[in-house]
Amino acid sequence: VRALRMQGRAPSGGPLRAAFDRAAAVLPDGVADRPLDADIAIAADLVPHLARLLPPEERPRPL
């Protein structure tokens, strides 16, 4: 998300755009240099939600 923001770009559509929008909604907006600890924690919490954007047959199986 951060790299795409720095380029002023976003995915055009589909599941990738849905994932981008979901992540962009919860990650900090700024692109200035900063510690990424908080961003990584937010992203880790977001992963299970992103998996739900996949069709059921493509979702990873729980360990």
N, C-alpha and C positions, 0 to 999 in steps of 0.2 A: 504494500500500500504506500509506504513512504517513498519508495523509488518511483512509483508511478505518479505520485503527487509532485515529486520534484521535477518530473518531465511534463507535468500538466496533462497527463493522459489517464485514461481509465479503460477497462475492457469494454468492448462494444455491446455485449449482451449475453444472454444465456446464463448458465449456472456460474460461469466465471464472474460475470458482472454482479450477480446476486451475492456471491462470496465477497467480492470487493466492496460492495455497498455495505454489507453487514460489518465487515472489518473496519471500514472507514468510519462507520457510525460510532464505534467504541474506542478507536485508537486516537491519540492526540493528533491535532491538526498540524502542528509545527514541524518544520523540516530542518530547523537549526540543529547543530551538533549538541547532543545531550546524552547522558547515560540511557541505555535502552532497557534497563531492568524492568521498569514499569510496562513498557511496550511488550516485552517478552511475556510477562505474567498475564497481561490482557490477552495476548494472542494464544497462549496456552489454554486459557479458559474458553476461548472462542472455537477451538478445534472441534469439539463435539457438536456444536451448533452448525458448523460448516459441513460436517459429514451428512447432516440431514438434508442438505441441498442436492445430494446425489440420489439417483434412482435407487430403490432398495437393493436391487441386484448388484449394484456397484459399491455399496457401502462396505467399509472394512468390518470384519467380524470382531467382536469383543475378545480380548485375550482371556 
